Amino acid sequence: MLLGRLLKPIRNEKGISNLIVLLIVLPIFFGVTVMIATTFLYVMRQAKLDDIKDRALQMVETSGYLSPAIQNDIKNKMAQLGYPAVTKNGISYPYFTGSTLTKVGKFDADPTVKLVIQYPATDLAKIMIFFGVDSTEDPGYFYIEEYGRSEEK
């Protein structure tokens, strides 16, 4: 009886199509969805980081230099975005070296002000540990550099 059932042709083939969908199509769909969501999140964070940079440059142009108050404002906004203050190799980030730290007047010979924001990049390569990679390279830094014209009289 059992042998007779096994030797009969398969009549209900719907289970096979469900199996194909379950094992092939759904993982592909899930992977694509995760990639799109990750890319969207990354692009939106970069756009918000550009907004922070633009607003900070306006404040630097208005004051004529990168003041400690502007630095704290940048740090607070970056922390709200998910880039908290960190220390790497003894250096505190966000790092502003290279920015204009002395007052520049509107009518000076060179009224250019410079804003530099440096922050360690997200280490996405740590995901490779799941695939057996022992170590990864340093992911580098976000380096945002922008110039403006001082409006300080």
DSSP file (Angstrom, degrees, kcal/mol; ACC not computed):
  #  RESIDUE AA STRUCTURE BP1 BP2  ACC     N-H-->O    O-->H-N    N-H-->O    O-->H-N    TCO  KAPPA ALPHA  PHI   PSI    X-CA   Y-CA   Z-CA
    1    1 A M     >        0   0    0      0, 0.0     4,-1.8     0, 0.0     5,-0.1   0.000 360.0 360.0 360.0 -48.0    0.0    0.0    0.0
    2    2 A L  H  >  +     0   0    0      1,-0.2     4,-1.9     2,-0.2     5,-0.1   0.892 360.0  51.8 -66.0 -38.8    2.7    2.4    0.9
    3    3 A L  H  > S+     0   0    0      1,-0.2     4,-1.7     2,-0.2    -1,-0.2   0.865 106.9  54.0 -65.8 -35.5    4.7    1.4   -2.1
    4    4 A G  H  > S+     0   0    0      1,-0.2     4,-1.0     2,-0.2    -1,-0.2   0.891 107.8  49.6 -65.1 -39.8    1.7    2.0   -4.3
    5    5 A R  H  < S+     0   0    0     -4,-1.8     3,-0.3     1,-0.2    -2,-0.2   0.891 111.0  49.6 -66.5 -38.3    1.3    5.5   -3.0
    6    6 A L  H  < S+     0   0    0     -4,-1.9    -1,-0.2     1,-0.2    -2,-0.2   0.832 110.4  49.8 -70.7 -31.4    5.0    6.3   -3.6
    7    7 A L  H  < S+     0   0    0     -4,-1.7    -1,-0.2    -5,-0.1    -2,-0.2   0.629  88.2 100.5 -85.0 -12.9    5.0    4.9   -7.2
    8    8 A K  S  < S-     0   0    0     -4,-1.0     3,-0.1    -3,-0.3     2,-0.0  -0.399  86.7 -97.6 -68.5 148.4    1.9    6.9   -8.3
    9    9 A P        -     0   0    0      0, 0.0     2,-0.4     0, 0.0    -1,-0.1  -0.351  42.1-102.6 -64.5 147.9    2.5   10.0  -10.3
   10   10 A I        +     0   0    0      1,-0.2     3,-0.1    -3,-0.1    -4,-0.0  -0.599  41.7 175.7 -74.5 124.5    2.5   13.2   -8.3
   11   11 A R        +     0   0    0     -2,-0.4     2,-1.0     1,-0.2    -1,-0.2   0.808  64.9  62.0 -99.3 -38.0   -0.8   15.0   -8.9
   12   12 A N        +     0   0    0      1,-0.2     3,-0.4     2,-0.0    -1,-0.2  -0.781  54.3 165.3 -95.9 102.0   -0.5   18.0   -6.6
   13   13 A E     >  +     0   0    0     -2,-1.0     4,-1.3     1,-0.2     3,-0.4   0.329  51.3  96.1 -97.6   6.6    2.5   20.0   -7.8
   14   14 A K  H  > S+     0   0    0      1,-0.2     4,-2.2     2,-0.2     5,-0.2   0.845  77.3  60.9 -65.9 -32.6    1.6   23.1   -5.8
   15   15 A G  H  > S+     0   0    0     -3,-0.4     4,-2.0     1,-0.2    -1,-0.2   0.854 100.9  53.9 -62.6 -35.4    3.9   22.1   -3.0
   16   16 A I  H  > S+     0   0    0     -3,-0.4     4,-2.3     2,-0.2    -1,-0.2   0.921 108.7  47.7 -65.7 -44.7    6.9   22.2   -5.4
   17   17 A S  H  X S+     0   0    0     -4,-1.3     4,-2.3     1,-0.2    -2,-0.2   0.889 111.4  51.1 -66.1 -37.5    6.2   25.8   -6.5
   18   18 A N  H  X S+     0   0    0     -4,-2.2     4,-2.6     1,-0.2    -1,-0.2   0.897 109.7  50.9 -64.0 -38.4    5.7   26.8   -2.8
   19   19 A L  H  X S+     0   0    0     -4,-2.0     4,-2.7     2,-0.2     5,-0.3   0.906 109.1  50.2 -65.1 -42.0    9.1   25.2   -2.0
   20   20 A I  H  X>S+     0   0    0     -4,-2.3     4,-2.3     2,-0.2     5,-1.1   0.927 112.8  46.8 -61.8 -45.1   10.8   27.0   -4.9
   21   21 A V  I  <>S+     0   0    0     -4,-2.3     5,-2.5     3,-0.2    -2,-0.2   0.926 114.6  47.7 -62.1 -44.1    9.3   30.3   -3.7
   22   22 A L  I  <5S+     0   0    0     -4,-2.6    -2,-0.2     1,-0.2    -1,-0.2   0.903 120.7  34.2 -65.5 -42.5   10.3   29.6   -0.1
   23   23 A L  I  <5S+     0   0    0     -4,-2.7    -1,-0.2    -5,-0.2    -2,-0.2   0.723 133.5  17.4 -90.4 -22.3   13.9   28.6   -0.8
   24   24 A I  I  X5S+     0   0    0     -4,-2.3     4,-1.4    -5,-0.3    -3,-0.2   0.796 123.6  40.0-115.8 -55.4   14.9   30.8   -3.8
   25   25 A V  I  ><S+     0   0    0     -5,-1.1     4,-2.6     1,-0.2     5,-0.2   0.922 112.1  52.0 -71.8 -45.6   12.7   33.8   -4.3
   26   26 A L  H  ><S+     0   0    0     -5,-2.5     4,-2.8     1,-0.2     5,-0.2   0.905 109.3  48.5 -63.8 -43.1   12.1   34.9   -0.7
   27   27 A P  H  > S+     0   0    0      0, 0.0     4,-2.6     0, 0.0    -1,-0.2   0.904 113.1  49.1 -62.9 -37.5   15.8   35.0    0.3
   28   28 A I  H  X S+     0   0    0     -4,-1.4     4,-2.5     2,-0.2     5,-0.2   0.939 112.9  47.0 -64.1 -45.6   16.6   37.0   -2.8
   29   29 A F  H  X S+     0   0    0     -4,-2.6     4,-2.3     1,-0.2    -1,-0.2   0.910 112.9  49.4 -61.5 -43.0   13.8   39.4   -2.1
   30   30 A F  H  X S+     0   0    0     -4,-2.8     4,-2.4    -5,-0.2    -2,-0.2   0.920 111.3  49.3 -62.9 -44.4   14.9   39.7    1.6
   31   31 A G  H  X S+     0   0    0     -4,-2.6     4,-2.3     2,-0.2    -2,-0.2   0.915 111.9  47.6 -61.9 -44.5   18.5   40.4    0.5
   32   32 A V  H  X S+     0   0    0     -4,-2.5     4,-2.5     2,-0.2    -1,-0.2   0.906 111.3  51.8 -63.6 -41.5   17.5   43.0   -1.9
   33   33 A T  H  X S+     0   0    0     -4,-2.3     4,-2.5    -5,-0.2    -2,-0.2   0.917 110.2  47.9 -62.0 -44.0   15.2   44.7    0.6
   34   34 A V  H  X S+     0   0    0     -4,-2.4     4,-2.4     2,-0.2    -1,-0.2   0.905 112.2  50.0 -64.0 -41.3   18.0   44.8    3.2
   35   35 A M  H  X S+     0   0    0     -4,-2.3     4,-2.4     2,-0.2    -2,-0.2   0.910 112.1  47.3 -64.2 -42.1   20.4   46.3    0.7
   36   36 A I  H  X S+     0   0    0     -4,-2.5     4,-2.6     2,-0.2    -2,-0.2   0.924 113.1  48.2 -65.4 -44.2   18.0   49.0   -0.4
   37   37 A A  H  X S+     0   0    0     -4,-2.5     4,-2.4     2,-0.2    -2,-0.2   0.908 112.9  48.3 -63.9 -41.7   17.2   49.9    3.2
   38   38 A T  H  X S+     0   0    0     -4,-2.4     4,-2.4     2,-0.2    -2,-0.2   0.919 113.0  47.6 -64.3 -44.5   20.9   50.0    4.2
   39   39 A T  H  X S+     0   0    0     -4,-2.4     4,-2.6     2,-0.2     5,-0.2   0.915 111.9  50.1 -62.9 -43.5   21.7   52.2    1.2
   40   40 A F  H  X S+     0   0    0     -4,-2.6     4,-2.4     2,-0.2    -2,-0.2   0.918 111.2  48.9 -61.6 -44.2   18.8   54.5    1.9
   41   41 A L  H  X S+     0   0    0     -4,-2.4     4,-2.2     2,-0.2    -2,-0.2   0.918 112.2  48.6 -61.8 -44.2   19.8   54.9    5.5
   42   42 A Y  H  X S+     0   0    0     -4,-2.4     4,-2.2     1,-0.2    -2,-0.2   0.922 112.3  48.1 -62.6 -45.3   23.4   55.6    4.5
   43   43 A V  H  X S+     0   0    0     -4,-2.6     4,-2.2     1,-0.2    -1,-0.2   0.897 112.1  49.3 -63.9 -40.9   22.4   58.2    1.9
   44   44 A M  H  X S+     0   0    0     -4,-2.4     4,-2.2     2,-0.2    -1,-0.2   0.887 110.7  49.7 -67.9 -37.9   20.0   60.0    4.3
   45   45 A R  H  X S+     0   0    0     -4,-2.2     4,-2.2     2,-0.2    -2,-0.2   0.896 111.1  49.9 -66.7 -38.5   22.7   60.1    7.0
   46   46 A Q  H  X S+     0   0    0     -4,-2.2     4,-2.1     2,-0.2    -2,-0.2   0.898 110.0  50.5 -65.6 -39.6   25.2   61.6    4.5
   47   47 A A  H  X S+     0   0    0     -4,-2.2     4,-1.8     2,-0.2    -2,-0.2   0.906 111.4  48.0 -64.0 -41.0   22.6   64.2    3.5
   48   48 A K  H  X S+     0   0    0     -4,-2.2     4,-2.2     2,-0.2    -2,-0.2   0.873 109.0  53.8 -67.7 -36.4   22.0   65.1    7.1
   49   49 A L  H  X S+     0   0    0     -4,-2.2     4,-2.2     1,-0.2    -2,-0.2   0.883 107.5  51.3 -63.9 -38.3   25.8   65.4    7.6
   50   50 A D  H  X S+     0   0    0     -4,-2.1     4,-2.7     2,-0.2    -2,-0.2   0.877 107.7  52.8 -64.7 -37.8   26.0   67.8    4.7
   51   51 A D  H  X S+     0   0    0     -4,-1.8     4,-2.4     2,-0.2     5,-0.2   0.912 108.8  49.3 -63.0 -42.2   23.2   69.9    6.3
   52   52 A I  H  X S+     0   0    0     -4,-2.2     4,-2.4     1,-0.2    -2,-0.2   0.922 112.3  48.7 -61.4 -43.9   25.2   70.0    9.5
   53   53 A K  H  X S+     0   0    0     -4,-2.2     4,-2.4     2,-0.2    -2,-0.2   0.915 111.0  49.6 -62.7 -44.1   28.3   71.1    7.6
   54   54 A D  H  X S+     0   0    0     -4,-2.7     4,-1.9     2,-0.2    -2,-0.2   0.915 112.9  46.2 -63.1 -43.7   26.3   73.8    5.7
   55   55 A R  H  X S+     0   0    0     -4,-2.4     4,-2.0     2,-0.2    -1,-0.2   0.901 112.5  50.6 -66.3 -40.5   24.8   75.2    8.8
   56   56 A A  H  X S+     0   0    0     -4,-2.4     4,-2.5    -5,-0.2    -2,-0.2   0.895 108.5  52.4 -64.5 -39.1   28.2   75.2   10.6
   57   57 A L  H  X S+     0   0    0     -4,-2.4     4,-2.7     2,-0.2    -1,-0.2   0.896 107.4  52.1 -64.4 -39.2   29.8   77.0    7.6
   58   58 A Q  H  X S+     0   0    0     -4,-1.9     4,-2.1     1,-0.2    -1,-0.2   0.918 111.3  47.1 -60.7 -42.4   27.2   79.7    7.8
   59   59 A M  H  X S+     0   0    0     -4,-2.0     4,-2.3     2,-0.2     6,-0.3   0.882 111.9  50.2 -67.9 -37.5   27.9   80.1   11.5
   60   60 A V  H  X S+     0   0    0     -4,-2.5     4,-2.4     2,-0.2     5,-0.4   0.907 110.8  49.7 -66.1 -41.7   31.7   80.2   10.8
   61   61 A E  H  < S+     0   0    0     -4,-2.7    90,-3.5     1,-0.2    91,-0.5   0.897 112.1  48.6 -62.7 -39.8   31.2   82.8    8.1
   62   62 A T  H  < S+     0   0    0     -4,-2.1    -2,-0.2    -5,-0.2    -1,-0.2   0.912 120.0  35.3 -67.2 -43.2   29.1   84.9   10.4
   63   63 A S  H  < S-     0   0    0     -4,-2.3    -2,-0.2     2,-0.2    -1,-0.2   0.708 103.4-126.1 -87.2 -19.9   31.5   84.8   13.3
   64   64 A G  S  < S+     0   0    0     -4,-2.4    40,-1.4    -5,-0.2     2,-0.3   0.379  80.9  35.0  91.4  -4.6   34.7   84.9   11.2
   65   65 A Y  S    S-     0   0    0     -5,-0.4     2,-1.1    -6,-0.3    36,-0.2  -0.975  94.7 -84.8-166.1 169.7   36.2   81.7   12.8
   66   66 A L        -     0   0    0     34,-3.4    -6,-0.1    -2,-0.3    -9,-0.0  -0.739  52.4-165.7 -87.3  99.2   35.4   78.3   14.2
   67   67 A S     >  -     0   0    0     -2,-1.1     4,-2.2     1,-0.1     3,-0.2  -0.374  33.5-109.9 -82.6 162.2   34.5   79.1   17.8
   68   68 A P  H  > S+     0   0    0      0, 0.0     4,-2.5     0, 0.0     5,-0.2   0.841 119.7  57.6 -59.5 -32.6   34.3   76.6   20.6
   69   69 A A  H  > S+     0   0    0      2,-0.2     4,-2.0     1,-0.2     5,-0.1   0.904 107.3  46.6 -65.0 -40.1   30.5   77.2   20.7
   70   70 A I  H  > S+     0   0    0      2,-0.2     4,-2.5    -3,-0.2    -1,-0.2   0.900 111.0  52.8 -67.9 -40.1   30.2   76.2   17.0
   71   71 A Q  H  X S+     0   0    0     -4,-2.2     4,-2.5     1,-0.2    -2,-0.2   0.925 110.1  47.6 -60.2 -44.7   32.4   73.1   17.6
   72   72 A N  H  X S+     0   0    0     -4,-2.5     4,-2.5     2,-0.2    -1,-0.2   0.883 110.5  52.4 -64.5 -37.6   30.1   72.0   20.5
   73   73 A D  H  X S+     0   0    0     -4,-2.0     4,-2.4     2,-0.2    -2,-0.2   0.916 110.4  47.7 -63.2 -43.1   27.0   72.6   18.3
   74   74 A I  H  X S+     0   0    0     -4,-2.5     4,-2.5     2,-0.2     5,-0.2   0.928 112.2  49.8 -62.5 -45.1   28.6   70.4   15.5
   75   75 A K  H  X S+     0   0    0     -4,-2.5     4,-2.1     1,-0.2    -2,-0.2   0.911 111.7  48.1 -61.3 -43.1   29.4   67.7   18.1
   76   76 A N  H  X S+     0   0    0     -4,-2.5     4,-2.0     2,-0.2    -1,-0.2   0.919 113.1  46.9 -64.7 -43.8   25.9   67.8   19.5
   77   77 A K  H  X S+     0   0    0     -4,-2.4     4,-1.3     1,-0.2    -2,-0.2   0.884 112.6  49.7 -67.4 -37.5   24.2   67.6   16.1
   78   78 A M  H  X>S+     0   0    0     -4,-2.5     5,-3.2     2,-0.2     4,-0.8   0.880 109.1  52.7 -67.8 -36.1   26.5   64.8   15.0
   79   79 A A  H ><5S+     0   0    0     -4,-2.1     3,-0.6     1,-0.2    -2,-0.2   0.890 107.3  51.8 -65.1 -38.6   25.8   62.9   18.2
   80   80 A Q  H 3<5S+     0   0    0     -4,-2.0    -1,-0.2     1,-0.2    -2,-0.2   0.823 108.6  52.3 -64.9 -30.2   22.0   63.2   17.5
   81   81 A L  H 3<5S-     0   0    0     -4,-1.3    -1,-0.2    -5,-0.1    -2,-0.2   0.640 130.2 -93.8 -80.4 -15.2   22.7   61.8   14.0
   82   82 A G  T <<5S+     0   0    0     -4,-0.8    -3,-0.2    -3,-0.6    -2,-0.1   0.571  97.1 109.6 111.1  13.2   24.5   58.8   15.4
   83   83 A Y      < -     0   0    0     -5,-3.2    -3,-0.1    -6,-0.1    -2,-0.1  -0.711  50.6-175.6-115.7  76.5   28.1   60.0   15.2
   84   84 A P        -     0   0    0      0, 0.0     2,-0.3     0, 0.0     9,-0.1  -0.185  39.8 -80.8 -70.8 165.5   29.0   60.5   19.0
   85   85 A A        +     0   0    0    -10,-0.1     2,-0.3     7,-0.1     7,-0.0  -0.510  61.0 175.9 -65.2 127.5   32.2   61.9   20.2
   86   86 A V  E     -A   93   0A   0      7,-1.7     7,-3.6    -2,-0.3     2,-0.5  -0.889  27.9-135.0-131.8 161.5   34.8   59.1   20.2
   87   87 A T  E     +A   92   0A   0     -2,-0.3     2,-0.4     5,-0.2     5,-0.2  -0.986  23.8 175.9-120.1 126.3   38.5   58.8   20.9
   88   88 A K  E >  S-A   91   0A   0      3,-2.5     3,-1.6    -2,-0.5    -2,-0.0  -0.991  71.8 -12.0-133.6 124.4   40.7   56.9   18.4
   89   89 A N  T 3  S-     0   0    0     -2,-0.4    -1,-0.1     1,-0.3     3,-0.1   0.838 129.6 -54.5  54.6  36.5   44.5   56.6   18.8
   90   90 A G  T 3  S+     0   0    0      1,-0.2     2,-0.5     0, 0.0    -1,-0.3   0.502 114.6 114.5  80.8   4.6   44.4   59.3   21.4
   91   91 A I  E <   -A   88   0A   0     -3,-1.6    -3,-2.5     4,-0.0     2,-0.4  -0.926  61.6-135.0-111.8 130.8   42.6   61.8   19.2
   92   92 A S  E     -A   87   0A   0     -2,-0.5    -5,-0.2    -5,-0.2    -7,-0.1  -0.689  33.4-116.5 -84.8 132.6   39.1   63.0   20.0
   93   93 A Y  E    S+A   86   0A   0     -7,-3.6    -7,-1.7    -2,-0.4     2,-0.2  -0.904  92.0  58.2-117.6 147.9   36.6   63.1   17.1
   94   94 A P  S    S-     0   0    0      0, 0.0     2,-0.4     0, 0.0    25,-0.2   0.424  83.5-162.0 -64.9 146.6   35.0   65.0   15.5
   95   95 A Y  B     -B  118   0B   0     23,-2.5    23,-2.0    -2,-0.2    -2,-0.1  -0.903  20.2-174.3-114.2 131.5   38.3   66.7   14.8
   96   96 A F    >   +     0   0    0     -2,-0.4     3,-2.0    21,-0.2    20,-0.3   0.212  30.3 141.3-114.9  14.5   38.5   70.2   13.6
   97   97 A T  T 3   +     0   0    0      1,-0.3     3,-0.1    21,-0.1    -2,-0.1  -0.372  68.4  35.9 -62.8 132.8   42.3   70.7   12.9
   98   98 A G  T 3  S+     0   0    0      1,-0.5    -1,-0.3    -2,-0.1     2,-0.1   0.185  90.7 119.6 106.5 -13.7   42.8   72.7    9.7
   99   99 A S  S <  S-     0   0    0     -3,-2.0     2,-0.7    17,-0.2    -1,-0.5  -0.378  80.2 -91.3 -78.0 162.1   39.8   74.9   10.4
  100  100 A T        +     0   0    0     14,-2.7   -34,-3.4     1,-0.2    -1,-0.1  -0.662  49.7 168.8 -74.8 112.8   40.1   78.7   10.8
  101  101 A L        +     0   0    0     -2,-0.7     2,-0.4   -36,-0.2    -1,-0.2   0.470  55.1  70.1-107.6  -5.5   40.5   79.2   14.5
  102  102 A T  S    S-     0   0    0    -38,-0.1   -36,-0.1   -35,-0.0     2,-0.1  -0.892  96.6 -93.4-112.8 147.4   41.5   82.8   14.5
  103  103 A K        -     0   0    0     -2,-0.4     2,-0.4   -38,-0.1   -38,-0.2  -0.327  38.5-165.5 -64.1 131.2   39.1   85.6   13.7
  104  104 A V        -     0   0    0    -40,-1.4    48,-0.4     7,-0.1     2,-0.1  -0.975  12.5-138.7-118.4 129.0   39.1   86.7   10.1
  105  105 A G    >   -     0   0    0     -2,-0.4     3,-1.1    48,-0.1    48,-0.2  -0.460  18.0-119.4 -88.5 160.9   37.5   90.0    9.1
  106  106 A K  T 3  S+     0   0    0     46,-3.9    47,-0.1     1,-0.2    -1,-0.1   0.821 114.6  42.7 -64.3 -33.1   35.3   90.7    6.1
  107  107 A F  T 3  S+     0   0    0     45,-0.3    -1,-0.2     3,-0.1    46,-0.1   0.196  86.5 122.1-104.4  15.9   37.7   93.4    4.8
  108  108 A D  S <  S-     0   0    0     -3,-1.1    -4,-0.0     1,-0.1     4,-0.0  -0.263  80.1-104.2 -68.9 165.0   41.0   91.5    5.5
  109  109 A A  S    S+     0   0    0      1,-0.3    -1,-0.1     2,-0.1    -3,-0.0   0.886 118.6  25.0 -59.3 -38.9   43.4   90.8    2.6
  110  110 A D        +     0   0    0      1,-0.1    -1,-0.3     2,-0.1    -3,-0.1  -0.858  69.2 178.1-126.8  96.6   42.2   87.1    2.6
  111  111 A P        +     0   0    0      0, 0.0    39,-3.4     0, 0.0     2,-0.3   0.232  37.6 130.5 -83.8  17.1   38.6   86.9    4.1
  112  112 A T  E     - C   0 149B   0     37,-0.2     2,-0.4    35,-0.1    37,-0.2  -0.526  38.5-166.0 -76.3 132.3   38.5   83.1    3.5
  113  113 A V  E     - C   0 148B   0     35,-2.6    35,-2.5    -2,-0.3     2,-0.4  -0.901   6.5-151.3-113.5 149.0   37.4   80.9    6.4
  114  114 A K  E     - C   0 147B   0     -2,-0.4   -14,-2.7    33,-0.2     2,-0.5  -0.963   7.1-164.1-125.7 135.7   37.8   77.2    6.3
  115  115 A L  E     - C   0 146B   0     31,-3.0    31,-2.5    -2,-0.4     2,-0.4  -0.982  10.0-179.9-119.3 124.3   35.8   74.5    8.0
  116  116 A V  E     - C   0 145B   0     -2,-0.5     2,-0.5   -20,-0.3    29,-0.2  -0.991   3.8-178.5-125.1 127.2   37.2   71.0    8.4
  117  117 A I  E     - C   0 144B   0     27,-2.7    27,-3.1    -2,-0.4     2,-0.4  -0.990   4.7-176.9-124.9 122.7   35.4   68.1   10.1
  118  118 A Q  E     +BC  95 143B   0    -23,-2.0   -23,-2.5    -2,-0.5    25,-0.2  -0.970   8.3 164.2-121.7 136.1   37.0   64.7   10.4
  119  119 A Y  E     - C   0 142B   0     23,-2.1    23,-4.0    -2,-0.4     2,-0.1  -0.994  43.0 -97.7-149.0 141.4   35.4   61.7   11.9
  120  120 A P  E     - C   0 141B   0      0, 0.0    21,-0.3     0, 0.0     3,-0.1  -0.365  44.5-119.9 -61.5 135.8   36.2   57.9   11.8
  121  121 A A        -     0   0    0     19,-2.2     2,-0.2     1,-0.1    19,-0.1  -0.364  33.4 -91.4 -73.6 155.5   34.2   56.1    9.1
  122  122 A T        -     0   0    0      1,-0.1     2,-1.5    17,-0.1     3,-0.2  -0.484  36.3-128.9 -66.7 133.0   31.9   53.3   10.0
  123  123 A D    >   +     0   0    0     -2,-0.2     3,-1.1     1,-0.2     4,-0.1  -0.624  40.3 162.4 -89.6  83.0   33.7   49.9    9.9
  124  124 A L  G >   +     0   0    0     -2,-1.5     3,-1.5     1,-0.2     4,-0.2   0.662  63.5  78.5 -73.7 -15.3   31.4   47.9    7.7
  125  125 A A  G >  S+     0   0    0      1,-0.3     3,-1.8    -3,-0.2    -1,-0.2   0.652  70.8  82.0 -69.6 -13.2   34.2   45.4    7.0
  126  126 A K  G X  S+     0   0    0     -3,-1.1     3,-1.5     1,-0.3     4,-0.3   0.745  77.2  71.7 -62.9 -20.4   33.6   43.9   10.4
  127  127 A I  G X  S+     0   0    0     -3,-1.5     3,-1.5     1,-0.3    -1,-0.3   0.812  83.4  69.8 -61.5 -28.7   30.8   42.0    8.7
  128  128 A M  G X >S+     0   0    0     -3,-1.8     5,-1.7     1,-0.3     3,-1.4   0.660  78.0  78.5 -67.0 -15.0   33.5   39.9    7.0
  129  129 A I  G X 5S+     0   0    0     -3,-1.5     3,-1.6     1,-0.3    -1,-0.3   0.845  85.8  61.7 -60.5 -32.3   34.4   38.3   10.3
  130  130 A F  G < 5S+     0   0    0     -3,-1.5    -1,-0.3    -4,-0.3    -2,-0.2   0.719 101.9  52.3 -65.7 -19.9   31.3   36.1    9.8
  131  131 A F  G < 5S-     0   0    0     -3,-1.4    -1,-0.3    -4,-0.3    -2,-0.2   0.254 129.1 -92.5-101.9  11.5   33.0   34.7    6.6
  132  132 A G  T < 5S+     0   0    0     -3,-1.6     2,-0.4     1,-0.3    -3,-0.2   0.531  73.1 148.5  96.5   6.4   36.3   33.8    8.4
  133  133 A V      < -     0   0    0     -5,-1.7    -1,-0.3     1,-0.2     3,-0.1  -0.618  32.5-159.3 -76.6 130.0   38.3   37.0    7.8
  134  134 A D        +     0   0    0     -2,-0.4     2,-0.3     1,-0.2    -1,-0.2   0.913  67.4   3.1 -78.2 -44.0   40.7   37.5   10.8
  135  135 A S        -     0   0    0     -7,-0.1     2,-0.3    -6,-0.0    -1,-0.2  -0.969  61.1-152.5-143.8 156.8   41.4   41.2   10.4
  136  136 A T        -     0   0    0     -2,-0.3     2,-0.0    -3,-0.1   -10,-0.0  -0.856  27.8-100.6-126.0 162.6   40.4   44.1    8.3
  137  137 A E        -     0   0    0     -2,-0.3   -12,-0.1     1,-0.1    -1,-0.1  -0.309  51.6 -81.4 -76.2 164.9   42.1   47.4    7.3
  138  138 A D        -     0   0    0      1,-0.1    -1,-0.1    -2,-0.0     3,-0.1  -0.518  38.5-139.3 -64.1 128.8   41.4   50.7    9.0
  139  139 A P        -     0   0    0      0, 0.0     2,-0.2     0, 0.0    -1,-0.1   0.635  36.8-135.4 -72.1 -11.8   38.2   52.0    7.3
  140  140 A G        -     0   0    0    -19,-0.1   -19,-2.2     2,-0.0     2,-0.3  -0.580  24.0 -69.3  95.1-158.3   39.5   55.6    7.1
  141  141 A Y  E     -C  120   0B   0    -21,-0.3     2,-0.5    -2,-0.2   -23,-0.0  -0.954  26.9-114.3-139.7 152.1   37.7   58.8    8.0
  142  142 A F  E     -C  119   0B   0    -23,-4.0   -23,-2.1    -2,-0.3     2,-0.5  -0.803  37.2-170.1 -77.7 128.9   35.0   61.1    6.8
  143  143 A Y  E     -C  118   0B   0     -2,-0.5     2,-0.6   -25,-0.2   -25,-0.2  -0.928   6.1-178.4-128.1 106.5   36.9   64.3    5.8
  144  144 A I  E     +C  117   0B   0    -27,-3.1   -27,-2.7    -2,-0.5     2,-0.4  -0.922   3.6 176.2-109.8 121.2   34.6   67.2    5.1
  145  145 A E  E     +C  116   0B   0     -2,-0.6     2,-0.3   -29,-0.2   -29,-0.2  -0.990   3.3 168.3-128.7 130.0   36.4   70.4    4.0
  146  146 A E  E     -C  115   0B   0    -31,-2.5   -31,-3.0    -2,-0.4     2,-0.3  -0.997  18.1-150.7-144.2 144.4   34.5   73.6    3.0
  147  147 A Y  E     +C  114   0B   0     -2,-0.3     2,-0.3   -33,-0.2   -33,-0.2  -0.859  19.8 165.4-115.3 150.2   35.5   77.2    2.4
  148  148 A G  E     -C  113   0B   0    -35,-2.5   -35,-2.6    -2,-0.3     2,-0.5  -0.888  36.6 -99.4-149.1-179.8   33.5   80.4    2.8
  149  149 A R  E     -C  112   0B   0     -2,-0.3   -37,-0.2   -37,-0.2   -43,-0.1  -0.934  39.2-116.3-112.5 128.4   33.9   84.1    3.0
  150  150 A S        -     0   0    0    -39,-3.4   -88,-0.2    -2,-0.5   -89,-0.1  -0.345  22.5-172.6 -64.4 138.4   34.0   85.8    6.4
  151  151 A E        +     0   0    0    -90,-3.5     2,-0.3   -91,-0.2   -89,-0.2   0.308  47.8 119.8-109.3   3.3   31.1   88.2    7.1
  152  152 A E              0   0    0    -91,-0.5   -46,-3.9   -48,-0.4   -45,-0.3  -0.542 360.0 360.0 -73.3 130.4   32.6   89.5   10.4
  153  153 A K              0   0    0     -2,-0.3    -1,-0.1   -48,-0.2   -48,-0.1   0.456 360.0 360.0 -85.3 360.0   33.3   93.3   10.3
